[in-house]
Amino acid sequence: MCSAYNKVAELQKESGAIRSTQYALETEKIHTVMHEKAEQAVEAGKGIEISEFFIARSKGRPRSSV
């Protein structure tokens, strides 16, 4: 879905929207890897170790590390 928004933003030359959708696309790649690791751990009957996570503010910027 983000790739479709990115294409439209590029066609309309909306630099802010291009930047936002590029960030979202990169985040999707990271989430895909994290999801795959978690799924593998579940299938192996293991848990995963979480050393740190972030709580995002509105607009997606990290606010704090827990």
C-alpha positions as CSV (number, residue, x, y, z in Angstrom):
1,M,0.0,0.0,0.0
2,C,2.8,2.4,0.8
3,S,4.4,1.8,-2.5
4,A,1.2,3.0,-4.3
5,Y,1.1,6.1,-2.2
6,N,4.8,6.6,-2.9
7,K,4.2,6.4,-6.7
8,V,1.4,9.0,-6.5
9,A,3.6,11.3,-4.4
10,E,6.4,11.0,-7.0
11,L,4.0,11.7,-9.8
12,Q,2.7,14.8,-8.0
13,K,6.2,15.8,-6.9
14,E,5.2,16.0,-3.3
15,S,8.6,15.9,-1.5
16,G,7.1,15.6,2.0
17,A,4.9,12.7,1.0
18,I,7.8,11.1,-0.9
19,R,9.9,11.2,2.2
20,S,7.2,9.9,4.5
21,T,6.3,7.0,2.2
22,Q,10.0,6.1,1.8
23,Y,10.3,6.0,5.6
24,A,7.2,3.8,5.7
25,L,8.6,1.4,3.1
26,E,11.9,1.1,4.9
27,T,10.0,0.4,8.2
28,E,7.9,-2.3,6.5
29,K,11.2,-4.1,5.5
30,I,12.4,-4.0,9.1
31,H,9.0,-5.2,10.4
32,T,9.0,-8.1,7.8
33,V,12.4,-9.3,9.2
34,M,11.2,-9.0,12.8
35,H,8.0,-10.9,12.0
36,E,9.8,-13.7,10.3
37,K,12.2,-14.1,13.3
38,A,9.2,-14.1,15.7
39,E,7.4,-16.7,13.5
40,Q,10.4,-18.9,13.4
41,A,10.8,-18.7,17.2
42,V,7.2,-19.6,17.7
43,E,7.4,-22.5,15.3
44,A,10.5,-23.8,17.2
45,G,8.7,-23.5,20.5
46,K,10.9,-20.6,21.7
47,G,10.3,-17.1,22.7
48,I,12.3,-14.1,21.4
49,E,14.4,-11.8,23.4
50,I,13.4,-8.1,23.3
51,S,16.2,-5.9,24.5
52,E,14.6,-2.5,23.7
53,F,11.6,-1.1,22.0
54,F,10.3,2.4,21.2
55,I,7.0,4.2,21.8
56,A,6.3,6.4,18.8
57,R,4.8,9.9,19.0
58,S,2.3,10.9,16.4
59,K,4.0,11.3,13.1
60,G,6.1,8.2,13.8
61,R,9.1,9.7,15.6
62,P,10.5,7.7,18.5
63,R,9.7,9.3,21.8
64,S,11.3,7.1,24.3
65,S,13.1,3.8,24.7
66,V,11.9,1.3,27.2
